[in-house]
Amino acid sequence: MTAGQEYEAPRLWQDAFDSLIAPVRLVMRTFPADVPSPVIAHLGYLSLLLVEAGPSQLSRTPRHIARSPGERVAVALQQSGTALLTQDGRSTALEPGDLVFIDPRRPFALDQRESFRMLLLSLPRQTLGDPADHLFRLTGRAVQGRSGVAALLIPYLERLPLVAGQVTPATGDLLAGNTVEFVALLADELLGRDQEPPGTTRARLVPRVREYIDRNLRDADLTPERIAEAHYISVRYLHRLFEAEGTTVGRLILWRRVEACARELARRERSSPTVSTVARRWGFHSPAHFSRAFKGAFGMAPRQWRHARTPEEDLPGPELPRGAQRAAVK
């Protein structure tokens, strides 16, 4: 082999990187004979890619980005061999046991200088906050597992591919949420956000969840699981967020639906929809369930509520009575 000679990577390798991370240029500096196939595993919306080969280079150029901007982030764990990662004007040497963040939306080059083994975790980019700010500050920095969150996260990631093939899809979804929280916690530590006052994360996230619920009330399949997935957190963490709110996510969804129905039923229109139509419009599967929930909140049946409203109360966006807001929605 002549110095500097490059060989095209096996198709399986190229396809794995292109589909799980983003389209890249992948070349090997030794003839790729007997190179083991990449090991791919999935946990919910996370993907794991375990690769092992001789010296090689992985790069993503502006041309790649123009064709496919990329919607995911890679967390790479160097398990053996040494490498050099360059991104965002920074270069960092990777030793076995080092972890690094890679943002495929900007050019990078990962040069594996010798035979290596690497684990890549591919996750939705929204999980780490505003990429224009946060990810730019994380890339091109080697994270060593000697202390802090990394000391716990790196051994956890080492075992994750083994566990991924042994769990049910439901457990995989839960593991995905917990893994994202773990990685986000490391990002917070590296960015100094772990120094924020207690409750700051909750203060940022709870209003976003409430807004999401209001936007999707008409979806009959709106559930805590859907909400957690949309915000890249686990269902357990979602429920913890609302413990301080004095309610549960399920009760909040139910109350906001009842509230929306009450406002619609209070309007005076030339052709008013039926009570069951209003209930279906706001996500109730069953008229009987809607009736019970409405009576629990307002102390009267939906039809009674509609007929009890006076013309003076028939205003755009009527306010709900104070007692109704205090009532528990069972």
C-alpha angles and dihedrals in degrees: 000000000000121000113276094013115154131200130202112254119245113274092244090059094048093048092048094054094041094052101037102036112009137287109298142166109252123185133166126215096209125051105275096233116150092000107162116243117255115265112231126193134169132211110183106295092349124093127200123205120188114190133180127180146119126282110324144147131233117193140167119203134194087259091059091048093050090055096043119009094196129233101208140073126222125217107195124199115196105215100174137000127029128275143176121226121195122188138139093008094305130106124198132183115229121213126185108290095027122127128205139182118231123192110202091197089078131047119273141163126210112193115193103200098191141007106315149175120212136176117209123195113201116201137164110277093229090069092079099049128245104004094199089066112016103040093045088061093048103049123092093027123115112222115206122204098228099108146355124025093334091063088063100033099053097056088044092055091046090064098036097090090055092051095044093071094048104053134080120253090254092053089045090057090052092047090051091055093047092047092051090051089050093051092044089052090055090048090051090051093049092048094046093244090125085075092065116115115273112275096026093114090049090048090056098043104040095063090049091052092048091051091049091052092051092049093051103037092116091060106098090202095058104132138158088258092056092046093049091049092049090055095040095240132116122263089241091056091047090056091048090055091059098044089088090049092067093239142068127250091246093052091047091054090047094048094048090051092050090047092052091048091049091054093049094047090051094060120101108225134166090241111023119195119242121262091250091051091053090048093052091045090059097047105270113143095195130040089211092055090048092050092051093047093047094049090048090055102039105022093238140072119266093252091051089051091052094050094041093062114101125216089251089060092049095100131134110277098001117207117247119240116263093239091057091057091053095048116102115242105221 
